[in-house]
Amino acid sequence: MLVTDTNIPDVKLLTPKKFGDERGFFWKVITKKLSKTCSA
């Protein structure tokens, strides 16, 4: 997950990583670990 700061204080842009293989692509959007990290 790429986390980018914005011009708005305390607002982050979250860009999920794209995974792919011969079947197609998927994004791992949120995980329990990430949600705990991002929680205030």
N, C-alpha and C positions, 0 to 999 in steps of 0.2 A: 504494500500500500504506500503510495506516494502522498505525503502530507505537505501541502503548500500553504504558507502564510498568505493572508489577504491584507488589503488596506484597512479592513474593519478589525478593530481590536478583538481578540479572542475568537475570531472566525477563521476556520481552516478549510481548505479545499482538499477533499479526499479523493484520490484517483486510484481505483483498484488495478491490480496487476492482471494482465490478460494471459491466460494459459491456452495452449493449443496443441493439437495432435491431428492425426488423420481423420478423426471423428468430427472435429470442429473446434470451437473455442468456448471457454467459460471464464467467468470472473469470480474470484473469491472476494465477495463484497464485505462481509463483516464476520468476525469471529469473537468468541467470548473474550479471548485475550485482548483483542483490539478494543472492544467495547469497554473493558475495565481500564485500559490505558487512556482512552479518550474521555472518560467520565470525570466530571468535576467533583 
